[in-house]
Amino acid sequence: FICLNGAVPGEPVKKDENSRRGNWGNQIEFVLTSVGYAVGLGNVWRFPYLCYRNGGGAFMLPYFIMLVFCGIPLFFLELSFGQFASLGCLGVWKISPMFKGVGYGMMVVSTYIGIYYNVVICIAFYYFFLSMTNLLPWTYCNNPWNTPDCSGVVSSYQLNASLANATSSLVAGVSEVVNRTKRTSPSEEYWKHYVLNISDDIGNFGEVRLPILGCLAVSWAVVFLCLIRGVKSSGKVVYFTATFPYVVLTILFIRGITLDGAINGIKYYLTPQWQKVLDAKVWGDAASQIFYSLGCAWGGLITMASYNKFHNNCFRDSIIISITNCATSVYAGFVIFSILGFMAHHLNVPVSEVADHGPGLAFVAYPEALTLLPISPLWSLLFFFMLILLGLGTQFCLLETLVTAIVDEIGTDWIIKNKTVVTLSVAIAGFLLGVPLTTQAGIYWLLLMDNYAASFSLVIISCIMCICIMYIYGHRNYFKDVEMMLGFPPPLFFKVCWRFISPVIISFILIFTVIQYKPITYNDYVYPGWSLAIGFAMALSSVVCIPIYALYKISKSPGATFRERLKAACRAHPKWGPALQEHRTGRYAPMASEDTVEARPLKERDELKEEQKEKEKEKEKEEGKEKERKDEISLTIQGSNGSTNTHNNPNPSA
């Protein structure tokens, strides 16, 4: 009911400030949606791994420094940008039309991420459904898909043994595992040979894995239904999808820290290696993780903020959401490493040998550790349900980013009224484009898109956005815009970060990404050169939108020389500013005085004068129509009075 109607029973219906476009039901919905967008799978499967690899607790120092000087300022910049104009990632570039290609680049990035991200969610759905059993199918090695190299942490003859026998057989199983020179876990073989049935090459697609395809359809259906009424429906859904993962994390954390060996895992996660703080790679990883985990330059933050009311305090929201995102990453590390420490304790191996990241952690290492717990299907259900909710929170915003950009760009009454049709069309297109990722070679393509589609391109997009707003549009203009919207200017710290510190850090991330580049591999598989070329093409496809559109806009701009056209293309569009007339005050006032008009640049001055003339003509027409109506009413009254007099006195001259 909530999903379809967008209203909670008993809750008074609030009128939208922007009736044509719509607003969030309340500010909690925006905060929860943004938290769901920022807190994704990377917080669970990437941050803990980066933390232990880069010096444990020592990694927290550069991580939080990067959060303060880069993460929160960029987050605030994007939220204020979208909220001020009440437009998506394409419409906001009225601020400087030549840079609209940045918006198209954001759309391309969101498209790539949306395609493969939902495939990851659908695999989580698949594992969730398979966990609805008395015995997890990846517990033992006596299945048709297992190989002779398979060796589980739980022996198959333990199933009907007593507790004492189970303990002794577990010790025997551990000894057997340790003595093996090559061990393949049942969860790894289940992942490779049963779930994926992985092919030997990225070019060998093989067959479509029908169970995964079915789960992909379920995943896209869920996303569409939750966005069927845009932010009105998704804003209600996030009350559950953004909060319940914390309930699951807490349950898993409490269960994890009560296990043998959990403390060893947590020590491995947090023990600081201070010498690594001097390593540039550690700082690069910290900056990259902050940048990517907050979802900067995807277009989602601008889109979500565009549905805020004009005077909402997005400064406060940016701090709350950014800190919540990073705190969740740290908290998830305790959950992950407590269980991995327990597993390492049972296997009598170092934690580093069972630690993993990415799909390897979510679908191999952690599921295997769960088989060691009593009532393992219950913990498995909770874990994969948490992954599903974390993924959906991000996927909602990715789809809404694309839909909002399309609707804002077309802007007709029909497209606004039929926004659901656009949402359905984008969801169907996303499903069809995701089908190749459900084949036997799908995992190769998924990792290729994950590594290239949203890597250095995001950094370039974000850097150009900062330069455009601060130096092309002008930092003084933007600071005044923010002050007009919030009622107070941005704090000095944010002014300095936006103009100098954040662009420098973004440039550092780009340089670091280029220096640290290594061709992608998957376990022992090395990607062929042609697939890497496709990866770079995907990365460049979003960046190339920027110069192509800039050249197009310059060619279409008025001016006798290139310099004049360039200036015209960079100048803010006359319609740039608050969306509603009631908020267009000061320099955005619709009827400017002659002195104000003459102080404007030539082109803008002419455009303002033309707008004033058109408004005056419309006003004269309205006054003329009003006068005609009054004359008609007056004549009607006179005529009726004359009739009455004639009827009462047959001789009017008497």
Disulfide bonds with the S-S distance in Angstrom:
Cys141-Cys150 1.97
